[in-house]
Amino acid sequence: MSTMRVIFSSFFDPPKTYPIKELFRQIDLDNDGFVSKEDVKAFLLKFDIKITKYNIDILADVRRLDLVDIQTYFLKLGIPIELAEAKRLLKRMNKTDAQEIEYSEWRKFLLFQPICDLESIAHYWRNGCVIDLSSDPVITIPQILKKDNDHSRDVIQLVAGGVAGVVSRTCTAPIDRLKIMRQVYGYKHKRSGFLEAYRYMLREGGIVSLWRGNFVNVVKIAPETAIKYTTYERYKRLLMENDSLGFFEGHSAMTKFSAGAMAGLTAQSVIYPMEVLRTRMCLRKTGQYSSILDCGRKIYHELGVVGFYRGYFVNVAGILPYAGIELATYEWLKSIYIYRYMRHILHLSPRVISDHPAISYVHPPAHTIPFLAASASMLAVVLTYPMALIRSKMQASFYWKHPLCVGGNPHPKLTLPSLLSAIWRDDGVIGLYRGMGANLIKVLPATAISMLTYESIRRKCNIGPMGSG
């Protein structure tokens, strides 16, 4: 007890025994009058307090904190503040007009606040107050800003992702239908260019045919985008929290790629039957299917449950690298832009480098998001397009004649080896990129609209930009 009084004497002048006695009583679980290492460990375990490697970077190299250090620290925790607010926070601990404080002052200010995680400490620092109503120092903690509830945050992300997918796909539905037709039927017909394909669609079903299959596309894309974006944030946190070897902590690009790949896999596994329905509905003739349910019934009658997962493994092989490359590249391009063009606006500390965690909490200007997102998605498309082409052909394999097919011959039963052999025999390597031009034309507006919508909703709901958790 006397030892603890000596330790705490530097924080209370004169030293008071009440807070020391209470702390001693709480930690001394075996009531033997001594606090051992085992007592401390047991105390932490009792309240589920984990000792982690999460250090405050701004305190690692310096013994004094200035305004920029404080701003950087809050930025890393997802709480952007202006320099004026950083100055106000500094004055809460240092009543003078000094522009910096000692680390010991910061520690003394937060010593007895009963919070275990750094973000809550930051919220307390920002919103708490110390009230001395008697001769004994009494720390009163008012309503601390609570961290966003994980469930409500996930709901917002799900809604934002769903809305983003619906808006983008509805705007680009005519291009999407052309892309699928070019992938499946190729260029063999002498009049199968872009304009001829659109003329055929208009003659065959009118202007409404340009949005043929869009309803099922929307029904499919809303949960897909919502699940992908939400699980991406979750997987990133899981990878970092369970990184006992420190691999992901030192390889942020691999963390984002892995999280993106797993998010894409999760989303595709959930909605893949809708992808098959979307392709069939998009390619149908007028009157062939009366509704989505009718299309589903005919697929089931013809092929059974397996028909809804035709091309699934090929799709998974393509979606893993695509989603990983797209999301990781988007975050990388965004961090590069913020680091290069916004650090002077944010007055970031020199210790904040381009891949610093603090960067992920900054919203880039809205007009830059479409360009960053489209660039990332185009890179992913170019690298993974052959797998997407094979997937579409396997999904759309059927036994009818179509006006844009050569001679109207029916497709033989497709397998992956036979499909690759046919593509290589007819067109060589170029055949693996059939329809990529139309796909890229679609990717630019679709990705731009989707990501801009998603990031805008996140900004409005104050949950930070994509990648901030």
Phi, psi and omega per residue, in radians:
M1 nan -0.783 3.136
S2 -1.108 -0.626 3.118
T3 -1.093 -0.760 3.131
M4 -1.130 -0.610 3.118
R5 -1.120 -0.661 3.112
V6 -1.136 -0.760 -3.113
I7 -1.088 -0.725 -3.051
F8 -1.509 -0.088 -3.114
S9 -1.110 -0.468 -3.140
S10 -1.260 -0.247 -3.105
F11 -1.798 -0.360 -3.141
F12 -2.276 2.178 -3.118
D13 -2.258 1.860 0.013
P14 -1.341 2.750 -3.123
P15 -1.108 2.336 3.129
K16 -1.825 2.500 -3.041
T17 -1.572 -0.377 -3.028
Y18 -1.065 -0.938 -3.126
P19 -1.122 -0.524 3.137
I20 -1.224 -0.757 3.121
K21 -1.068 -0.756 -3.105
E22 -1.133 -0.761 3.123
L23 -1.123 -0.734 3.122
F24 -1.075 -0.761 -3.116
R25 -1.110 -0.655 -3.127
Q26 -1.202 -0.690 -3.066
I27 -1.423 -0.595 -3.106
D28 -1.346 1.330 -3.030
L29 -1.201 -0.514 -3.126
D30 -1.594 0.021 3.048
N31 0.957 0.703 3.112
D32 -1.723 0.064 3.112
G33 1.505 0.019 3.140
F34 -2.300 2.601 3.065
V35 -1.893 1.941 3.134
S36 -1.779 3.033 3.090
K37 -1.041 -0.677 3.136
E38 -1.134 -0.643 3.104
D39 -1.090 -0.736 -3.133
V40 -1.119 -0.784 3.126
K41 -1.065 -0.771 -3.140
A42 -1.114 -0.665 3.122
F43 -1.099 -0.767 3.138
L44 -1.138 -0.739 3.135
L45 -1.147 -0.619 -3.127
K46 -1.035 -0.670 -3.119
F47 -1.776 0.253 3.082
D48 0.969 0.769 3.093
I49 -1.707 2.105 -3.087
K50 -1.706 2.397 3.048
I51 -1.592 2.012 -3.062
T52 -2.113 3.110 3.122
K53 -1.539 0.155 -3.046
Y54 -1.300 1.708 -3.128
N55 -1.761 2.747 3.063
I56 -1.486 1.863 -3.013
D57 -1.023 -0.613 -3.043
I58 -1.237 -0.238 3.118
L59 -1.726 -0.068 -3.022
A60 -1.254 -0.625 -3.007
D61 -1.929 -0.176 -3.057
V62 -2.275 2.748 3.076
R63 -1.837 -0.064 3.111
R64 -2.251 2.524 -3.128
L65 -1.933 2.267 3.055
D66 -1.884 -3.071 -3.069
L67 -1.086 -0.715 -3.130
V68 -1.148 -0.673 3.103
D69 -1.072 -0.759 -3.140
I70 -1.117 -0.766 3.135
Q71 -1.092 -0.723 3.139
T72 -1.135 -0.706 3.141
Y73 -1.072 -0.840 3.121
F74 -1.143 -0.630 3.126
L75 -1.078 -0.697 3.127
K76 -1.118 -0.533 -3.138
L77 -1.549 0.125 3.100
G78 1.435 0.398 -3.128
I79 -2.169 1.438 -3.130
P80 -1.146 2.314 3.120
I81 -2.332 2.663 3.077
E82 -1.396 2.856 3.118
L83 -1.080 -0.571 3.129
A84 -1.110 -0.683 3.122
E85 -1.254 -0.618 3.075
A86 -1.066 -0.678 3.111
K87 -1.150 -0.678 3.112
R88 -1.114 -0.717 3.113
L89 -1.120 -0.679 3.139
L90 -1.101 -0.686 -3.107
K91 -1.237 -0.340 3.106
R92 -1.148 -0.439 -3.140
M93 -1.890 -0.404 -3.127
N94 -2.230 1.820 -3.012
K95 -1.259 -0.155 3.110
T96 -1.436 -3.106 3.113
D97 -1.623 0.273 3.137
A98 -1.106 2.558 -3.095
Q99 -1.656 0.240 3.108
E100 -2.742 2.833 3.120
I101 -2.352 2.800 3.060
E102 -1.353 2.629 3.077
Y103 -1.032 -0.645 -3.122
S104 -1.107 -0.586 3.088
E105 -1.151 -0.755 3.114
W106 -1.074 -0.751 -3.132
R107 -1.141 -0.744 -3.136
K108 -1.111 -0.676 -3.120
F109 -1.090 -0.613 -3.043
L110 -1.821 0.099 -2.941
L111 -1.000 -0.848 -3.000
F112 -1.809 0.236 3.080
Q113 -1.393 2.262 -2.964
P114 -1.465 1.081 -3.133
I115 -2.281 2.465 -2.983
C116 -1.791 -0.465 -3.042
D117 -1.834 2.701 -3.000
L118 -1.166 -0.605 -3.118
E119 -1.159 -0.703 3.102
S120 -1.156 -0.638 3.064
I121 -1.039 -0.761 3.128
A122 -1.102 -0.740 3.101
H123 -1.095 -0.684 3.122
Y124 -1.129 -0.776 3.131
W125 -1.005 -0.681 -3.066
R126 -1.346 -0.554 -2.961
N127 -2.150 -0.268 -3.085
G128 -1.331 3.057 3.075
C129 -2.630 2.674 3.100
V130 -1.918 2.168 -3.090
I131 -2.093 2.199 3.109
D132 -1.921 1.760 -3.082
L133 -1.769 -0.043 -3.112
S134 -2.619 -2.929 3.127
S135 -1.277 -0.363 3.101
D136 -1.617 2.437 3.100
P137 -1.232 2.179 3.136
V138 -2.101 2.142 3.121
I139 -1.696 2.024 3.130
T140 -1.866 2.164 -3.122
I141 -1.800 1.955 3.123
P142 -1.300 -2.948 3.136
Q143 -1.079 1.960 3.134
I144 -1.469 2.438 3.070
L145 -1.024 2.095 -3.108
K146 -1.401 2.605 3.009
K147 -1.135 2.544 3.111
D148 -0.968 2.306 3.084
N149 -1.035 2.299 -3.077
D150 -1.009 -0.680 -3.092
H151 -1.192 -0.788 3.134
S152 -1.149 -0.613 3.092
R153 -1.123 -0.756 3.122
D154 -1.110 -0.672 3.123
V155 -1.093 -0.764 3.119
I156 -1.074 -0.758 3.136
Q157 -1.140 -0.689 3.103
L158 -1.094 -0.808 -3.142
V159 -1.129 -0.771 -3.138
A160 -1.068 -0.774 3.120
G161 -1.131 -0.718 3.123
G162 -1.119 -0.802 3.125
V163 -1.095 -0.746 3.134
A164 -1.045 -0.759 3.135
G165 -1.133 -0.752 -3.128
V166 -1.102 -0.823 -3.105
V167 -1.099 -0.837 -3.068
S168 -1.168 -0.752 -3.090
R169 -1.249 -0.574 3.091
T170 -1.162 -0.679 3.136
C171 -1.198 -0.507 -3.048
T172 -1.942 0.247 -3.092
A173 -1.004 -0.759 3.131
P174 -1.057 -0.669 3.118
I175 -1.213 -0.645 -3.129
D176 -1.135 -0.701 3.131
R177 -1.149 -0.727 3.101
L178 -1.073 -0.708 -3.139
K179 -1.043 -0.819 -3.107
I180 -1.143 -0.692 3.120
M181 -1.107 -0.697 3.141
R182 -1.202 -0.642 3.119
Q183 -1.131 -0.762 -3.009
V184 -1.415 -0.758 -3.026
Y185 -1.715 -0.290 3.070
G186 1.305 -2.810 -3.043
Y187 -1.983 0.249 -2.963
K188 -1.112 -0.632 -3.133
H189 -1.217 2.424 -3.036
K190 -1.152 -0.362 -3.132
R191 -1.976 0.551 -3.050
S192 -1.701 0.559 3.063
G193 -1.311 -3.103 -3.097
F194 -1.037 -0.908 -3.086
L195 -1.117 -0.726 -3.135
E196 -1.125 -0.674 3.124
A197 -1.099 -0.721 3.118
Y198 -1.219 -0.661 3.078
R199 -1.069 -0.726 3.128
Y200 -1.081 -0.768 -3.137
M201 -1.109 -0.683 -3.141
L202 -1.199 -0.717 3.101
R203 -1.153 -0.673 -3.024
E204 -1.325 -0.558 -3.060
G205 -2.588 0.126 -3.136
G206 1.379 -3.079 -3.068
I207 -1.134 -0.472 3.125
V208 -1.110 -0.469 -3.111
S209 -1.148 -0.339 3.094
L210 -1.136 -0.432 3.109
W211 -1.847 0.326 3.137
R212 -1.090 2.282 -3.126
G213 1.461 0.024 -3.082
N214 -1.243 -0.568 3.141
F215 -1.076 -0.867 3.118
V216 -1.164 -0.515 3.079
N217 -1.127 -0.746 3.124
V218 -1.178 -0.751 3.118
V219 -1.059 -0.570 -3.136
K220 -1.433 -0.730 -3.000
I221 -1.338 -0.519 -3.122
A222 -1.058 -0.950 3.098
P223 -1.192 -0.549 -3.133
E224 -1.104 -0.893 3.141
T225 -1.130 -0.719 -3.141
A226 -1.080 -0.814 -3.125
I227 -1.172 -0.732 -3.093
K228 -1.103 -0.841 -3.102
Y229 -1.187 -0.710 -3.112
T230 -1.204 -0.804 -3.131
T231 -1.215 -0.457 3.074
Y232 -1.043 -0.804 3.120
E233 -1.115 -0.727 -3.135
R234 -1.119 -0.808 -3.105
Y235 -1.121 -0.636 3.096
K236 -1.062 -0.780 3.136
R237 -1.141 -0.725 -3.130
L238 -1.110 -0.730 3.142
L239 -1.092 -0.705 -3.127
M240 -1.284 -0.691 -3.092
E241 -1.231 -0.522 -3.103
N242 -1.833 0.375 -3.104
D243 -1.544 1.285 -3.076
S244 -1.169 -0.473 -3.110
L245 -1.573 -0.152 3.131
G246 1.364 0.248 -3.085
F247 -1.185 -0.896 -3.067
F248 -1.230 -0.489 3.114
E249 -1.103 -0.587 -3.129
G250 -1.681 -0.028 -3.126
H251 -2.338 1.365 -3.065
S252 -1.124 -0.600 3.133
A253 -1.123 -0.721 3.122
M254 -1.179 -0.605 3.084
T255 -1.068 -0.825 -3.115
K256 -1.184 -0.712 3.123
F257 -1.104 -0.805 -3.124
S258 -1.112 -0.759 3.126
A259 -1.121 -0.715 3.120
G260 -1.128 -0.735 3.133
A261 -1.108 -0.779 3.138
M262 -1.175 -0.617 3.099
A263 -1.152 -0.746 3.098
G264 -1.095 -0.716 3.114
L265 -1.104 -0.763 3.134
T266 -1.075 -0.821 -3.114
A267 -1.109 -0.779 -3.111
Q268 -1.160 -0.662 -3.138
S269 -1.104 -0.571 -3.112
V270 -1.358 -0.711 -2.970
I271 -1.914 0.169 -3.031
Y272 -1.015 -0.721 3.095
P273 -0.969 -0.594 3.098
M274 -1.183 -0.522 3.088
E275 -1.134 -0.720 3.102
V276 -1.138 -0.783 3.104
L277 -1.073 -0.714 -3.138
R278 -1.059 -0.791 -3.123
T279 -1.117 -0.776 3.134
R280 -1.111 -0.776 -3.125
M281 -1.157 -0.596 -3.130
C282 -1.213 -0.572 -3.061
L283 -1.691 0.002 -3.039
R284 -1.247 2.721 2.970
K285 -1.434 2.833 3.078
T286 -1.050 2.202 3.112
G287 1.499 -0.070 -3.101
Q288 -1.190 -0.790 3.080
Y289 -2.109 2.302 -3.133
S290 -1.397 -0.404 -3.123
S291 -2.891 3.074 3.078
I292 -1.095 -0.718 3.139
L293 -1.104 -0.679 3.116
D294 -1.126 -0.715 3.095
C295 -1.083 -0.774 3.130
G296 -1.103 -0.704 3.123
R297 -1.099 -0.723 -3.114
K298 -1.204 -0.667 3.082
I299 -1.111 -0.764 -3.139
Y300 -1.140 -0.709 3.138
H301 -1.144 -0.624 -3.087
E302 -1.402 -0.740 -2.984
L303 -2.201 -0.172 -3.083
G304 1.376 -2.892 -3.117
V305 -1.066 -0.569 -3.131
V306 -1.015 -0.515 -3.123
G307 -1.083 -0.482 3.137
F308 -1.396 -0.164 3.134
Y309 -2.125 0.400 3.081
R310 -1.117 2.210 -3.137
G311 1.414 0.206 -3.057
Y312 -1.071 -0.844 -3.071
F313 -1.188 -0.613 3.038
V314 -1.120 -0.708 3.131
N315 -1.109 -0.758 3.127
V316 -1.084 -0.739 3.135
A317 -1.083 -0.522 3.120
G318 -1.491 -0.624 -3.042
I319 -1.314 -0.529 -3.140
L320 -1.014 -0.978 3.118
P321 -1.207 -0.590 -3.098
Y322 -1.100 -0.932 -3.116
A323 -1.112 -0.696 3.130
G324 -1.102 -0.820 -3.134
I325 -1.151 -0.765 -3.078
E326 -1.077 -0.922 -3.060
L327 -1.248 -0.689 3.127
A328 -1.156 -0.729 -3.138
T329 -1.172 -0.688 3.117
Y330 -1.061 -0.824 3.131
E331 -1.132 -0.652 3.140
W332 -1.147 -0.820 3.124
L333 -1.093 -0.681 3.134
K334 -1.132 -0.750 -3.136
S335 -1.167 -0.646 3.100
I336 -1.105 -0.764 3.141
Y337 -1.096 -0.830 -3.121
I338 -1.080 -0.765 -3.108
Y339 -1.132 -0.685 -3.033
R340 -1.449 -0.652 -2.979
Y341 -1.973 -0.151 -3.068
M342 -2.130 -0.109 -3.076
R343 -1.118 -0.558 3.123
H344 -1.253 -0.502 3.094
I345 -1.295 -0.701 -3.114
L346 -1.432 -0.220 -3.079
H347 0.967 0.833 -3.104
L348 -1.205 2.581 3.091
S349 -1.126 2.579 3.070
P350 -1.015 -0.357 -3.141
R351 -1.331 -0.188 3.128
V352 -1.518 1.883 3.134
I353 -1.634 3.107 -2.988
S354 -1.103 -0.545 3.139
D355 -1.800 0.366 3.108
H356 -1.162 2.467 -3.139
P357 -0.979 -0.482 -3.121
A358 -1.070 -0.557 -3.094
I359 -1.059 -0.588 -3.048
S360 -1.197 -0.161 -3.122
Y361 -1.735 0.094 -3.097
V362 -1.770 2.288 3.059
H363 -1.438 2.140 3.031
P364 -1.303 2.868 3.086
P365 -0.997 2.512 -3.061
A366 -1.039 -0.620 -3.068
H367 -1.227 -0.278 3.130
T368 -1.527 -0.380 -3.048
I369 -1.049 -0.808 3.134
P370 -1.025 -0.700 -3.123
F371 -1.204 -0.731 3.129
L372 -1.135 -0.789 -3.102
A373 -1.172 -0.758 -3.134
A374 -1.135 -0.689 3.124
S375 -1.098 -0.766 3.130
A376 -1.114 -0.748 -3.105
S377 -1.208 -0.648 3.127
M378 -1.136 -0.690 3.089
L379 -1.073 -0.759 3.131
A380 -1.121 -0.673 3.141
V381 -1.122 -0.836 -3.104
V382 -1.044 -0.671 -3.084
L383 -1.379 -0.387 -3.028
T384 -2.148 0.120 -3.035
Y385 -1.055 -0.725 -3.125
P386 -0.923 -0.698 3.127
M387 -1.179 -0.621 3.108
A388 -1.175 -0.658 3.108
L389 -1.097 -0.835 -3.141
I390 -1.093 -0.692 3.121
R391 -1.057 -0.809 -3.122
S392 -1.113 -0.690 3.131
K393 -1.150 -0.693 -3.138
M394 -1.229 -0.645 3.116
Q395 -1.157 -0.652 -3.003
A396 -1.640 0.094 -3.123
S397 -1.105 2.186 -3.137
F398 -2.707 -3.093 -2.980
Y399 -2.120 0.987 3.035
W400 -2.319 2.950 3.103
K401 -1.682 2.504 -3.101
H402 -2.323 2.481 -3.073
P403 -1.000 -0.461 -3.093
L404 -1.644 0.024 3.121
C405 -1.540 2.590 -3.130
V406 -1.138 2.052 3.090
G407 1.146 0.000 3.138
G408 1.162 0.399 -3.123
N409 -1.277 2.443 3.124
P410 -1.246 2.648 3.104
H411 -1.252 2.424 2.961
P412 -1.266 2.943 3.089
K413 -1.108 2.222 -3.018
L414 -1.658 2.414 2.916
T415 -2.240 2.858 -3.115
L416 -1.033 -0.834 3.119
P417 -1.080 -0.749 -3.116
S418 -1.174 -0.617 3.128
L419 -1.178 -0.804 3.103
L420 -1.066 -0.712 3.138
S421 -1.110 -0.734 -3.131
A422 -1.162 -0.742 3.128
I423 -1.110 -0.782 -3.129
W424 -1.133 -0.702 -3.117
R425 -1.169 -0.703 -3.054
D426 -1.440 -0.706 -2.977
D427 -2.291 -0.155 -3.092
G428 1.235 -2.612 -3.100
V429 -1.107 -0.599 -3.114
I430 -1.037 -0.555 -3.130
G431 -1.098 -0.459 3.131
L432 -1.259 -0.244 3.139
Y433 -2.001 0.384 3.109
R434 -1.055 2.183 3.105
G435 1.463 0.080 -3.097
M436 -1.190 -0.519 3.105
G437 -1.047 -0.834 3.107
A438 -1.125 -0.621 3.140
N439 -1.143 -0.737 3.126
L440 -1.164 -0.649 3.090
I441 -1.084 -0.601 3.111
K442 -1.330 -0.637 -3.065
V443 -1.085 -0.725 -3.080
L444 -0.968 -1.062 -3.137
P445 -1.234 -0.629 -3.074
A446 -1.111 -0.873 -3.122
T447 -1.181 -0.683 3.137
A448 -1.076 -0.822 -3.126
I449 -1.159 -0.764 -3.097
S450 -1.079 -0.897 -3.079
M451 -1.221 -0.642 3.106
L452 -1.106 -0.741 3.105
T453 -1.106 -0.798 -3.105
Y454 -1.113 -0.839 -3.125
E455 -1.153 -0.614 3.138
S456 -1.150 -0.717 3.112
I457 -1.145 -0.723 3.103
R458 -1.075 -0.709 3.130
R459 -1.129 -0.770 -3.136
K460 -1.097 -0.635 -3.115
C461 -1.515 -0.015 3.064
N462 1.018 0.806 3.088
I463 -1.998 0.264 3.100
G464 1.445 2.826 -3.134
P465 -1.279 2.999 3.103
M466 -1.051 2.378 -3.135
G467 1.709 -0.152 -3.120
S468 -1.550 0.027 3.097
G469 1.780 nan nan
